C-alpha cells in the first residue's frame, strides 16, 4: 500500500515534469482537467506517477480517476 502523501508527491512531481513548472497547487479533490491538464498530459502524468512509485497502473480510467484522491484509491485497490 502507498500512503496518500507518497501518491500526492508522485502526482506533484509528475505535474512539474509534464507541465514544465516548479509550482504545483492542485488540491486533492480538484480534477486534473480543471487544473489545466489535457488528456495527453494526463497520460504522461500517469507515466510519471508509475515511474515515481515503481508500479504499473495499466487499465486506469482517466474519466473516473481524475483527482489525487481517486488516483490514490485506485492505486491502493490495485496494489494491495
Backbone torsions as a table, in degrees:
resi	resn	phi	psi	omega
1	UNK	NA	149.0	178.6
2	UNK	-110.7	142.7	176.3
3	UNK	-75.5	158.3	177.4
4	UNK	-61.6	-36.7	179.4
5	UNK	-63.6	-38.7	177.7
6	UNK	-64.1	-43.4	179.9
7	UNK	-67.1	-43.3	179.9
8	UNK	-61.2	-43.4	178.5
9	UNK	-63.7	-40.5	178.6
10	UNK	-63.0	-41.2	178.4
11	UNK	-66.0	-45.8	179.3
12	UNK	-60.1	-46.8	179.0
13	UNK	-62.1	-40.1	178.2
14	UNK	-64.3	-43.0	178.7
15	UNK	-64.1	-38.8	177.4
16	UNK	-59.8	-42.0	-179.2
17	UNK	-70.6	-48.3	-175.1
18	UNK	-68.4	-42.3	-176.4
19	UNK	-91.8	-1.5	179.3
20	UNK	53.3	55.2	179.9
21	UNK	-137.1	162.3	176.6
22	UNK	-103.8	-16.3	-177.0
23	UNK	-115.7	124.3	178.0
24	UNK	-123.6	128.9	-176.3
25	UNK	-127.5	19.9	-178.2
26	UNK	-65.1	139.1	176.6
27	UNK	-85.0	159.2	-176.2
28	UNK	-62.9	-27.2	-179.6
29	UNK	-108.3	8.2	177.4
30	UNK	-83.3	133.5	-179.2
31	UNK	-72.2	151.8	177.7
32	UNK	-62.5	-36.0	177.2
33	UNK	-60.9	-46.3	179.9
34	UNK	-63.9	-26.9	178.8
35	UNK	-80.9	-8.1	177.2
36	UNK	100.7	16.9	-179.7
37	UNK	-97.2	115.3	179.8
38	UNK	-79.8	178.5	-173.5
39	UNK	-63.4	-38.3	177.9
40	UNK	-66.8	-42.8	176.7
41	UNK	-63.1	-34.9	177.9
42	UNK	-63.1	-41.2	177.9
43	UNK	-63.6	-42.9	177.5
44	UNK	-65.7	-36.4	176.5
45	UNK	-61.2	-45.1	-180.0
46	UNK	-62.7	-37.3	176.2
47	UNK	-63.0	-40.1	178.0
48	UNK	-66.6	-40.6	178.3
49	UNK	-63.9	-43.4	177.5
50	UNK	-57.5	-44.5	-179.0
51	UNK	-64.0	-44.9	-178.8
52	UNK	-63.8	-40.4	-175.8
53	UNK	-92.1	-12.2	-179.7
54	UNK	70.3	36.8	-179.3
55	UNK	-133.1	170.4	171.4
56	UNK	-115.5	130.6	-178.8
57	UNK	-90.9	-25.4	173.6
58	UNK	57.4	-101.3	-168.1
59	UNK	-92.4	32.6	-179.6
60	UNK	-64.9	135.4	178.3
61	UNK	-95.9	108.5	-175.5
62	UNK	-69.1	-16.4	175.6
63	UNK	-72.9	-34.2	-178.8
64	UNK	-97.2	-31.3	-175.9
65	UNK	-104.6	73.0	-171.5
66	UNK	-126.8	21.0	173.6
67	UNK	-138.8	166.6	175.7
68	UNK	-61.6	-43.2	-179.6
69	UNK	-61.1	-44.7	-178.5
70	UNK	-71.4	-33.7	176.5
71	UNK	-67.0	-41.7	176.9
72	UNK	-58.7	-47.1	179.5
73	UNK	-63.1	-43.5	179.3
74	UNK	-60.5	-47.2	-177.9
75	UNK	-61.9	-44.1	-177.0
76	UNK	-75.3	-24.3	173.0
77	UNK	-74.9	-35.9	-177.7
78	UNK	-80.0	-32.1	-173.6
79	UNK	-119.1	60.5	178.5
80	UNK	-79.9	NA	NA
